[in-house]
Amino acid sequence: MLREEARWFQQQIAALDPTRVYPMLDIGSSTKAVRTLEQPWIETSLFKPARDKGYTVKHVDIKDAPGVDIVGDVSDVSFLHSLSSEGFRSVLCTNVLYCFTNREAVCRGLVELLPIGGYLFVSCPYRYPLIPEPLDTNYRPNTAELAKIFPNTKVLATTTVRAQLSFASKCRRLRRYFANSRYQRLKFAIRMLLPFYRPREWLQTITDFSWALKTWKVSCVVLQRYEPTQQGKKITSIYGERDAVPTAEVAAR
Ligand SMILES: C[S@@+](CC[C@H](N)C(=O)[O-])C[C@H]1O[C@@H](n2cnc3c(N)ncnc32)[C@H](O)[C@@H]1O
């Protein structure tokens, strides 16, 4: 997560009634080491202020590692369904949707694990290089496209964050994405000297690394769950069909 992105979400969350934001579910949270050491602004901007006030945040990731409270595959909608009884009031889902080939189902599942009025804080790379690990589907939505993929939600706020990254720091990130080990870096250096061997592949590598010269951007949205509430109308859900809640009842909640 970019520093600027964490700051924007921090401001959005601070403007809301915390009793309606927590407990929060952090989807694709990564590990404690990433949140506190590699990108410490995630912890200081987003989680420490909440925990200091006694609010609960649960971190979910497919990796079984320190700092992950619930290990599971978010792309498995039955796993998401199993979280719906936990009473979460908001979902933080940052920089992970690009990993899913079934993102429509995942987004619907994320909405449906919240109560009416629950919040979703979502971000996704917009102008950003490919992130090879674990899987990048090259999903790069603008804010409108990102908001649209979450059914039965209204948009509360959007922004496109521009990364304030220096050339050197973009190179470091690209190196981490594409040439993490010494061996890979040596291979890369040799490969750059051979443009006529598999020229397409060579050109792709140049394109990947040309990101060091561009501005990286991330789409961020804050959404709130509502439900189409015509009495008697059936709502189709990933969990099957159920009756719509009458408008008056929703308003009373
Ligand atoms: C780029 S990191 C994002 C970390 C953090 N949310 C942020 O914004 O910096 C993506 C995370 O999503 C996790 N992830 C990828 N696919 C997943 C899946 N199917 N279920 C759960 N977590 C997944 C990865 O393990 C990784 O920790």
The ligand as an ORCA input file, in Angstrom:
! r2SCAN-3c Opt
* xyz 0 1
  C      -0.177     -6.784     -2.626
  S      -0.603     -7.599     -1.174
  C      -1.654     -6.371     -0.428
  C      -1.384     -6.231      1.039
  C      -2.152     -5.078      1.705
  N      -3.575     -5.298      1.647
  C      -1.785     -3.756      1.060
  O      -2.664     -3.054      0.559
  O      -0.601     -3.428      1.077
  C      -1.792     -8.835     -1.687
  C      -2.092     -9.812     -0.583
  O      -3.226    -10.592     -0.975
  C      -3.002    -11.924     -0.584
  N      -3.839    -12.812     -1.425
  C      -3.677    -13.070     -2.738
  N      -4.616    -13.936     -3.152
  C      -5.367    -14.237     -2.052
  C      -6.471    -15.096     -1.848
  N      -6.989    -15.817     -2.841
  N      -7.011    -15.167     -0.601
  C      -6.483    -14.439      0.418
  N      -5.423    -13.608      0.269
  C      -4.871    -13.510     -0.948
  C      -1.524    -12.137     -0.793
  O      -1.061    -13.229     -0.032
  C      -0.959    -10.791     -0.350
  O      -0.619    -10.813      1.009
*
